Amino acid sequence: MSDLVKVCSESELGENEALRVDVAGTAVAVVKDAAGAIFAIGDTCTHGDISLSEGFVEGDTLECWAHGSKFELKTGKPLNFPAYEPVPVFAVSVVDGDVFVDPTPRTPESL
Ligand code: FES
C-alpha cells in the first residue's frame, strides 16, 4: 500500500470521463467507464505529444482527439493507426472513496 499514490477521490470522476493526474512524475489518465470501472492509463499518446485525457472515452477505450487512435483502457494497446505503440497501464485501487494508482507501469505483455 505504501507505494500506491493517491490521485483523486472517486467522486471527482465522471462517468466516461478522463482526469489527468501525476503519478510519481508520470502523467496518467484516470478513467471511469460507463459501468463504473476505474482505469489508469498513460496520458501521453504514443503517436504525438497529446494528452489522452483531453480525448474521448468510448466504451472500453480512450481515443486521442488528434488523429483518432483508440487505446484499450485495460491493456493500453492501440486498436487503430496511426498510433502503433501501446501506452502503459497502471493498477488502480479504491479505498474508502479515494483512488490510488500503483506507479509501476504495466505493458500488454506483462498483463
Ligand atoms: S497524436 Fe494521438 S493519434 Fe496522433
Boltz pocket constraint, residues with backbone or C-beta under 6 A from the ligand:
constraints:
  - pocket:
      binder: B
      contacts: [[A, 45], [A, 46], [A, 47], [A, 48], [A, 49], [A, 50], [A, 64], [A, 65], [A, 66], [A, 67], [A, 68], [A, 69], [A, 82], [A, 83]]
      max_distance: 6.0
